[in-house]
Amino acid sequence: KSENHLTAKIMARLEAVAAGAVDIDCKVTTGKPGVRITEVAREIGADLIIVGAHHPSAVDYFMGSTAARVARRAHCSVLVQR
């Protein structure tokens, strides 16, 4: 299945960036991003979610729709990075 191939490729890239750091756990999941990000954050007991915002020229000027959903749904603090 192509999704499994893509998931494995993304995981390999994340693990390469993490470079074996013992304090970094890599996880790849699928689903609606605004929902899954907050679900995974709750599952792992995250204290902070960092999510990127769209470029200011985007239709939703202040935040992208995913960032806005995460900020509304999160059980913990959310840092929206522009």
C-alpha angles and dihedrals in degrees: 000000000000093000090060091049091050092046091052091048092051092046091052090051093049092049090050091053091047087054095203095304107166093215095057122082117190121211132173120195138164134226138075104339097218090054102035095049091058093042093052091045089055092045093054096038095243118188094198137024118202114199132171124240125218121264110274091252090065121108093252095057103191101037138358117249092254093051090047092050092048092049091050097044103037122114090205139040118301125207112200108202120202 
